[in-house]
């Protein structure tokens, strides 16, 4: 991969007035599907390294910082939760000023079958869809789900969700992550998408295309780098509340590039 601006294709979603949907079961022939990610656009994705210190989770929606790479036990789920989660909590507190940080899950991403139904919670492929993980509805609901005893009190003050994304053992040579500078999207660019489970319906945001969107990435991230991605913020004072992101196929990826292995840890931060 060359470390300059690259032209690559991202999967946006059509704004047809109906929420896109994804079913985690066979809904039957009577259901008219409205899948996300059917609006492909070639966009410029800019190298973020030269501007590294200018990015802010509150403005652009993401930051990149040094991260202690010493933890190697990513094949042991219990050790991830016992040891690595605390590293992530300390990292988020340091860079956001949050008083309390709760980790609520993680996903290890490798190249796997694209069928979402065949994947585990722990291991999924990179998501080639422009999306943001929570909405104005599902953000507060997640707080109620994870910390039910304190939720009413905590939701009186600012809460923000941050994903921490980093390579596992080696640098990223394929399927890097692209972030949409949140200061370049309009609120209406975020489209609610329904996640249909048999027992409930969840929701995230996908995005409709706009030529105003400015995309950034950090080529060749190493295990001592970690991204903070803001996926929800309760504040409505003009700061970033949601940030669209997507993995993408880099056109200059070498044929013998090592397969990307990364971890994404989801946190909620209370202020």
Secondary structure by P-SEA (a helix, b strand, c coil): ccccbbbbbbbbbbccccccccccccccccccccccccbbbbbbbbbccccccccccccccbbbbbccccccccccaaaaaacaaaaaaaaaaacccccbbbbcbbbbbccccccccccccccccccccccccccccaaaaaaaaacccccccccccbbbbbbbbbbcccccccbbbbbccccccccccbbbbbbccccbbbbbbbbcccccbbbbbbccccccbbbbbbcccccccccccbbbbbbbbccccccccccccbbbbbbcccc
